[in-house]
């Protein structure tokens, strides 16, 4: 069993909420709030790259 520490949900207006989490082994997690048992996982470095890419506008075409 993973010891995941979940952050507060990130919610859009009228949309599902996403949660980010980490564990002591250096893994990062993304899940829909309320469905944390069905998560996507990778390294913290991969999560860092994802967040920096989003902040840089690399996902703006999805909006």
Legacy VTK file of the C-alpha trace (Angstrom):
# vtk DataFile Version 3.0
C-alpha trace
ASCII
DATASET POLYDATA
POINTS 63 float
0.000 0.000 0.000
1.301 3.445 -0.945
1.657 6.161 1.653
0.388 8.959 -0.618
0.047 12.484 0.726
-2.629 14.208 -1.367
-2.763 17.985 -1.874
-6.049 19.855 -1.776
-8.024 19.437 -5.043
-7.529 21.779 -7.991
-10.988 22.525 -9.340
-12.226 24.298 -12.433
-15.608 25.957 -12.654
-18.197 23.200 -13.114
-15.480 20.645 -13.823
-13.953 17.661 -12.105
-11.316 18.337 -9.494
-7.826 16.908 -9.788
-5.509 16.036 -6.925
-1.733 15.793 -6.887
0.085 13.624 -4.389
3.548 12.377 -3.484
4.985 9.536 -1.464
8.210 9.133 0.556
9.798 7.060 -2.237
9.831 10.016 -4.664
6.767 9.116 -6.713
4.121 11.585 -7.836
0.415 10.908 -8.370
-2.490 12.559 -10.224
-6.105 11.540 -9.642
-9.638 12.827 -9.956
-10.874 13.938 -6.528
-12.970 11.168 -5.063
-11.256 8.506 -7.179
-7.797 8.583 -5.628
-7.549 4.797 -5.884
-7.406 5.104 -9.705
-4.326 7.304 -10.042
-1.666 7.962 -12.645
1.850 7.737 -11.235
5.357 8.710 -12.301
8.412 10.312 -10.719
8.394 13.691 -8.997
10.698 14.905 -11.780
8.076 13.926 -14.376
5.416 15.812 -12.391
7.757 18.817 -12.159
8.258 18.754 -15.948
4.497 18.502 -16.513
3.764 21.479 -14.265
6.538 23.600 -15.807
5.303 22.731 -19.304
1.746 23.710 -18.415
2.963 26.978 -16.864
4.954 27.666 -20.061
1.788 27.330 -22.150
2.608 23.977 -23.751
-0.918 22.698 -23.074
-2.830 25.847 -23.998
-4.132 24.203 -27.171
-6.164 21.854 -24.935
-8.188 24.726 -23.491
LINES 1 64
63 0 1 2 3 4 5 6 7 8 9 10 11 12 13 14 15 16 17 18 19 20 21 22 23 24 25 26 27 28 29 30 31 32 33 34 35 36 37 38 39 40 41 42 43 44 45 46 47 48 49 50 51 52 53 54 55 56 57 58 59 60 61 62
